[in-house]
Amino acid sequence: MADMGSGSAETVVVVGGGTMGAGIAQSMLEAGASVVIVESGAERADAAHARVADGLRRRFKNDADPEAAAAPLLERLDVSAGLPSTSDAVLVIEAVPEDAALKAEVLASLEAHFPPTTMLATNTSSLSIDGLAAGLAHPERFIGMHFFNPVPRSALVELVTGRATSARTVAAAETWVERLDKESIVVRDAPGFATSRLGLIIGLEAIRMVEEGVASAEDIDRGMVLGYRFPMGPLRLTDLVGLDVRLGIAEHLAREIGERFEPPQLLRDMVAAGHLGQKTGKGFYDW
Ligand SMILES: NC(=O)c1ccc[n+]([C@@H]2O[C@H](COP(=O)([O-])OP(=O)(O)OC[C@H]3O[C@@H](n4cnc5c(N)ncnc54)[C@H](O)[C@@H]3O)[C@@H](O)[C@H]2O)c1
């Protein structure tokens, strides 16, 4: 991995150009890399291009001519329906939907296409890195790069190391995160990594407190914002993420880690009633 993370004209390949892939591509373009987005068909590839172009226009919205400001960055963006013709990339980031079988299939095809010197990353938010690495011939160059939504404005990338991830791969990933003007934390592969595990347990406890009538949702949130300097209270955050999404993660972590992640009955009841948070207009708050 001689020039991993350095050099002048590196190409980064992003596989899956949806919400996260488009954001990762935009951030990579802003950091000066050339980017190829791999999508599963021509229409989806066009849609991914449009998402990145939109993101860049928003990024330069205060410029006199946002379109002109975005243009030179877009020149470094290519989209491909299927694997690109070139295998010359220093970093490949997989950002296809959260489906273990799909990711395993995509990673196997990437490993066959790119030489063992190309660093391989996954943006999975919950799947085991060791599990995904099991099918790889070169797991030492594989790492989790857990980006946050919206990628261009988020400050963190959680780097998740599998048993086989080499120190060199971790160092290269850290260098990339610096180039993106973000900060990284390094976490051993464990269910929920560090951020989802801790963020979720606070959210679940806040829901239990509403359930037990300890305080109102507003007061619990204000307590954490004003008393603990949280940027947003755990219940408002739950509304933004989606109660159904949080319930799914809680059930997963209850199975993997233990009963302290068992979802509160109130969360189950609200999801069953269709009160999923911001997206349905009602959660712990009215939206
Ligand atoms: N959305 C979030 O807030 C968030 C945050 C952190 C991590 N993640 C993770 O990022 C990954 C992607 O999530 P997303 O929200 O961007 O999903 P998304 O559905 O918006 O995007 C996925 C993209 O992958 C494409 N795709 C599907 N199969 C493909 C294939 N075989 N080859 C190439 N492209 C293919 C789809 O066309 C789609 O554009 C998931 O693993 C998710 O868990 C999501």
The ligand as an SDF file (V2000), in Angstrom:
LIG
                    3D

 44 48  0  0  0  0  0  0  0  0999 V2000
  -28.4170    7.0190    6.2030 N   0  0  0  0  0  0  0  0  0  0  0  0
  -27.6990    7.1700    7.3120 C   0  0  0  0  0  0  0  0  0  0  0  0
  -27.9840    8.0410    8.1680 O   0  0  0  0  0  0  0  0  0  0  0  0
  -26.4800    6.3140    7.5300 C   0  0  0  0  0  0  0  0  0  0  0  0
  -25.5260    6.7270    8.4860 C   0  0  0  0  0  0  0  0  0  0  0  0
  -24.3510    5.9600    8.6350 C   0  0  0  0  0  0  0  0  0  0  0  0
  -24.1710    4.8210    7.8760 C   0  0  0  0  0  0  0  0  0  0  0  0
  -25.1400    4.4200    6.9890 N   0  0  0  0  0  0  0  0  0  0  0  0
  -24.8860    3.2040    6.1920 C   0  0  0  0  0  0  0  0  0  0  0  0
  -24.5100    3.5800    4.8820 O   0  0  0  0  0  0  0  0  0  0  0  0
  -24.9160    2.5730    3.9590 C   0  0  0  0  0  0  0  0  0  0  0  0
  -25.7560    3.1930    2.8630 C   0  0  0  0  0  0  0  0  0  0  0  0
  -26.8680    3.8260    3.4360 O   0  0  0  0  0  0  0  0  0  0  0  0
  -27.6910    4.9740    2.6780 P   0  0  0  0  0  0  0  0  0  0  0  0
  -28.5740    5.5940    3.7010 O   0  0  0  0  0  0  0  0  0  0  0  0
  -26.7770    5.8260    1.8690 O   0  0  0  0  0  0  0  0  0  0  0  0
  -28.5860    4.0780    1.6840 O   0  0  0  0  0  0  0  0  0  0  0  0
  -29.2690    4.5130    0.3030 P   0  0  0  0  0  0  0  0  0  0  0  0
  -30.3600    3.5360    0.0660 O   0  0  0  0  0  0  0  0  0  0  0  0
  -29.5880    5.9790    0.3060 O   0  0  0  0  0  0  0  0  0  0  0  0
  -28.1090    4.2870   -0.7890 O   0  0  0  0  0  0  0  0  0  0  0  0
  -27.6510    3.0350   -1.1830 C   0  0  0  0  0  0  0  0  0  0  0  0
  -27.2610    3.1140   -2.6440 C   0  0  0  0  0  0  0  0  0  0  0  0
  -26.6280    1.8950   -3.0400 O   0  0  0  0  0  0  0  0  0  0  0  0
  -27.0210    1.5980   -4.3530 C   0  0  0  0  0  0  0  0  0  0  0  0
  -26.8030    0.1780   -4.6180 N   0  0  0  0  0  0  0  0  0  0  0  0
  -27.5850   -0.8820   -4.2680 C   0  0  0  0  0  0  0  0  0  0  0  0
  -27.0110   -2.0290   -4.6790 N   0  0  0  0  0  0  0  0  0  0  0  0
  -25.8560   -1.6940   -5.2940 C   0  0  0  0  0  0  0  0  0  0  0  0
  -24.8200   -2.4440   -5.9440 C   0  0  0  0  0  0  0  0  0  0  0  0
  -24.8700   -3.7800   -6.0120 N   0  0  0  0  0  0  0  0  0  0  0  0
  -23.7790   -1.7660   -6.4660 N   0  0  0  0  0  0  0  0  0  0  0  0
  -23.7120   -0.4250   -6.4090 C   0  0  0  0  0  0  0  0  0  0  0  0
  -24.6670    0.3410   -5.8070 N   0  0  0  0  0  0  0  0  0  0  0  0
  -25.7140   -0.3010   -5.2580 C   0  0  0  0  0  0  0  0  0  0  0  0
  -28.4760    2.0330   -4.4260 C   0  0  0  0  0  0  0  0  0  0  0  0
  -28.8710    2.2460   -5.7660 O   0  0  0  0  0  0  0  0  0  0  0  0
  -28.4620    3.3150   -3.5960 C   0  0  0  0  0  0  0  0  0  0  0  0
  -28.2370    4.4530   -4.3920 O   0  0  0  0  0  0  0  0  0  0  0  0
  -25.6440    1.5200    4.7960 C   0  0  0  0  0  0  0  0  0  0  0  0
  -24.7370    0.5110    5.1530 O   0  0  0  0  0  0  0  0  0  0  0  0
  -26.0800    2.2930    6.0240 C   0  0  0  0  0  0  0  0  0  0  0  0
  -26.2540    1.4670    7.1620 O   0  0  0  0  0  0  0  0  0  0  0  0
  -26.2700    5.1520    6.7850 C   0  0  0  0  0  0  0  0  0  0  0  0
  1  2  1  0
  2  3  2  0
  2  4  1  0
  4  5  1  0
  4 44  2  0
  5  6  2  0
  6  7  1  0
  7  8  2  0
  8  9  1  0
  8 44  1  0
  9 10  1  0
  9 42  1  0
 10 11  1  0
 11 12  1  0
 11 40  1  0
 12 13  1  0
 13 14  1  0
 14 15  2  0
 14 16  1  0
 14 17  1  0
 17 18  1  0
 18 19  2  0
 18 20  1  0
 18 21  1  0
 21 22  1  0
 22 23  1  0
 23 24  1  0
 23 38  1  0
 24 25  1  0
 25 26  1  0
 25 36  1  0
 26 27  1  0
 26 35  1  0
 27 28  2  0
 28 29  1  0
 29 30  1  0
 29 35  2  0
 30 31  1  0
 30 32  2  0
 32 33  1  0
 33 34  2  0
 34 35  1  0
 36 37  1  0
 36 38  1  0
 38 39  1  0
 40 41  1  0
 40 42  1  0
 42 43  1  0
M  CHG  2   8   1  16  -1
M  END
$$$$
